[in-house]
Structures are given as C-alpha cells and as structure tokens.
C-alpha cells in the first residue's frame, strides 16, 4: 500500500536557504518533509516500488549535487514539494531507461533467488504485485492523454499541489493549469467510457 504523503512543518524557505549554503542538515530536513510525497509520485509514474525507491534517492542526490555546486535557485513558493516533484519526474525517465536495460538480468536473478530456501513473504509480495498491476493499468490509461495534461493531473490531483504551486513550477499561468486539468478529466472520462463499452462487446 502507498505511504501517506509527508506533511510539511511550517515553511520550507528557511530550510531551502540553508540548503543553498550546502547545509547537510537542511538536506536531511527536506528529505524528512518530502520523501514520502516524492516516493508516492514516483510509484504512480513508474508503477514500480523498487523504481520509486531509486527515484527518491536520485532526486535528493541531484538536489545535493546542485547545492554543492552552488546551483540552487531561491525558493519562490512556501513549499519545496512541487519543485521536488518536477525534479522527480525528470529522474523517472532516467530510472526507467536503466530499468529496461537491466530487466532481463533481473528476471534471471529472481528465478535463481526463488529457487533458494527463503522466508515466506508471499502475502506481502502478492499485495505489492497487486498494487503495481493496478497502478500499471491506471498508468496506461493516463499515458493516452497529452503529456502536459498528464503532468497537471500528477501534480494537482495525485500529489495535491495547489493550482498556484503547479503553475509556478511548470512556468505557466494558473488558468493554463486549470484548462489542462479540465481537458484531462474530459479525455479520461471518455477513455473510461470507451473501455467500459468495449468490455461489453
């Protein structure tokens, strides 16, 4: 099951300013506040628990590299979460490409591991597989709408960013985000109706 998104305590701007000075504790504070949200976002994007874990690590590693290099811009929102989610979106592509390259090898290793005597975690494993399968089905549906509409859905509907926050990190007016959401909802409703109709044939 998904974990609940991390709750931000107060305002992120102070933490972000310390991060801009390459403060390690600031990075830890930011991770504590937002890693759950990044994890859930990444799982919804990839439909894979293991990939989501890799993306969390990659996202915060990228943030730290920027901080060390003095390339962290000033935070213009009260929360860093929308910005971190956009960064996680970029990391999703990198991790998915890497995952595809390693898929064949991973499958072989899994077959060897299953042949060994190991503790029975079948119930937990089955639940994770079910979660991934359900998210994969939903992901295929979402992938049928335009990328910009999909991005708006991921930020506002799934990750509970405000319209203003999404608009700021996407670099578009609030009205554009609202329009993309409305079009996405209409398109998804049509796809769901079409799927239901096809299922009756």
N, C-alpha and C positions, 0 to 999 in steps of 0.2 A: 504494500500500500504506500501511497505517497506520504511524505512527511509534510507537516504544516509549514507554510512559508514563515521565514524568520521575521520577527517583529522588530522594527526599528525603535530603539530607545532614544527619544529626543531627536535632535537634528544631526545630520551627518557632516555638516560643513566643517565643524571643528576637527573631526576625525580625518576628513579629506585634506584639510590644510596640513595636518601633521604628516599625512601620507606623502604630500608633495615635498616634504623635507626628508623623505626616506626613513620615516619612523617605523620600526618593525612592529611596535605595539599597535600603531594605527592600522597596519595591515591585519593584525590579529583581531582587532575590534571590528573592522569592516567584514572580515570573514565570519565572525560570530553573528553579526547582524544579518548578513545577506546570503550566506552559503546555502541555506535551505531553499531560498527563492531561486537561486541560480540552478540548484540541483533539480528542482521540480520543472523549471523551464527547459533544462537540457533533456530531461526524460521525455517531456512532451514533444520536443523537437526530434529526438532520435529513436524513441520507443525502446530504449535500452538502458537498464540500470547501470551496467558497467561503463557504458559510454558516458552516461551522465556524471559518474564519479570522475572520469578522466577530464571532462569538460570543466567541472568545478575547479579542479587542480590547475588546468591550463589557463582558465580565466584569471584566477588570482595570481598565478605566476606571471602572466602578462602584465597585470596591474603593477606588480612589484618591480618588474623589469623597467617599466616606464618610470616608476618613481625613482629607481636607482639612476636612471639616465636623465632625470630632470625633465621628463616629458609629460607630466601630469598637469592638465589644464585646471583652472579654477572651477569648482563645482557651482553651477548656476541654479540647481534645484536644492530643495531641502534634503532630499534623499538621494543616495548614490545608486539605489536599486535599479532604476530604469537604465542608467548608463551601463551598469554591470551586465544587465540582461542583453543589451545590444552587443556588448563585447562577447558574451557567451554565445550569442548567435553566430558570430564570426568563427569562434572556436569550434562550434558544432560541425562546420564544414570540414575543418582540418581533421577532427577526430573521426568523422565518418569516412573520409578518404583513407585514413590509416587503418580503420577497422576493416574496410573491404579488402585491403591488401593482406591483412593477417587472418582473414576469415577461414581460409582452407586449413591453415596450420592449426588454428584454434580448435576447429572441428576434430582434427586428428588427435590433438592433446586431450580433448574432452572424452573421446572414446576410450583412450588409454586410462584416464582417471576413473571413469565409470567402471572399468573392469577390476579396479582395486577394491579392497575392503575399506569402506569409509562409513562414518556415522550416517544414520538415516535422517536426512533433512528433506524428505520428499514433499511434505506438506508445505513447507516454506518455499521450496523450489517451484512447486506447482503454482502457488499463489503468484510468484514473480513472473512465471511464464504467462499466466492468465493476464496479469497487468500489462505485460509487454505486448501480448497479442491484441488486447483491446485497444491499447494506445496506437499500435501499428495500423489497425483498421481505421481509427479516427484520423490518424496522420495521413493515410492515403486519400481520405475524403478532403482534408484540408489542403493537400498538395494540388488539388484540382482547381483552386481559386488563385487569382493573381498574387504574386509574391508580396506586393505592397499591402494588399488587403489581409493576407495571411499574417504579416508582421504586426499589423494593428490588432488583430484578434489575439495573437500571442501575448502582446504587451498589456492590453486593456482587459480582455475577457479572462484569459488564463492566469496572467501574472498580477492582475488587479492594480495596474498603474492607472493613474488618472489620465483623462484626455490631455490635460495640460502637460503632464510629465512625458507622455508618449510623443506629443507634438514637439516638445523641446529636444528630446534625444534623436528623433527622426528628422529634425530640421524642417518641419512643415507646419503650416497654420493648424490651429485646433479644428477648424471647420473641415480641413482635409482629412484629419483622422476620423472625425465623425462620419464623413462621407464614405471613407473606405470601410468603416465598420458596418454601415448600413448596407453597402453593396455586398460585403462579405456575408452578412446574415441572410440577405435575399438569395444569394447564389447558393449558399449551403442548404438553405431550406429547399430550394429547387432540386439540388442533388440528392437530398434525403428522400424527397417525394419520389424522384425518379427511381431511386434504389428500391423503395417500397413497392412501386408499381412493377418493376422488373422481377421482384421476388415473387409476385403473384402469378407471373406467367408460367 
